[in-house]
């Protein structure tokens, strides 16, 4: 079955550009080969593109429709909760920094209506979605979501916790491992200050120590680990999530945890596999400020689909006539 996502992205990106006035369109559009912007460290300052705050209602809705092509309904809801938390955080900080939910930016690289290589980014303080489309194949990483505050409580109960499933499922996994499994999975008594890959454009292909391999986790642990990976992949539309799951099928996974094994304490975990890096931390602000990321160290920013494109376009033909 043909994947509908590339065409949905093309249509939505074209509609966004059409909805912008000329000055905004000039700010939003960049050359695909402008790696200084396209592969820029995500969550940078200043950001490439145009801010939602500078757009009229029609253009803002077009930007949101483009974002929605890259996310499942559940992940889109998480993303909107993350964006709204800018106003909550600004209040908690005494309105000093002027944070606002319009400080999220969208940029398009290349011409989505004509080019066979193009991409787009939607990002702000705690959201960064980078999609690259080459030969109608989508490369969907990096995909970063954070939350500050991670949990907002009233009368002792959470009223906002957009990244709760990512924390809860990992805690369930850790609990299911038993003493021997936890001894292999827990790599440090204290969590690092942030996700190890940070916001760099190039993620490390292998982080040490690896933690516990899936085949040492027991049946319950393995099942929960696969559910955890699926939770992150399911941030993507079903077609992309299924393709990523098939790519990982049969590969070896490792799970690592750092910090106390309980909610409310500063903690961190990661999952590593073949061209897969998932990281989560809840360490800042006394364990109430979370970061999560889904990365493909060898495929971030379309490196995988671009390599396949170049191999196809520049492959010598069988007659020895050179590239075709």
Protein Blocks (a to p, Z undefined) as FASTA:
>chain_A
ZZfklmmmmmmmmmmmmmpcfklmmmmpccfklmmlmmgcehiacdedjdfklpcfklmm
mmmmmmmmmpcfklmmmmmmmmmmmmmmmmmnoomnopafklcccddedjfklpcbdcdd
dddfkoccddddeehiacdbddddddddfbdceehiafbdfklmmmmmmmmmmmmnomml
mmmmmmbfbdcfbdfklmafbdcfbdcdebjafklnojmlmmmmmmmmmmmmmmpcfklm
mmmmmmmgopacddddedjdbehiacddddddehiacddddfbgnhiaccdddddfklgg
hlmmmmmmmmmmmpccfkonopZZ
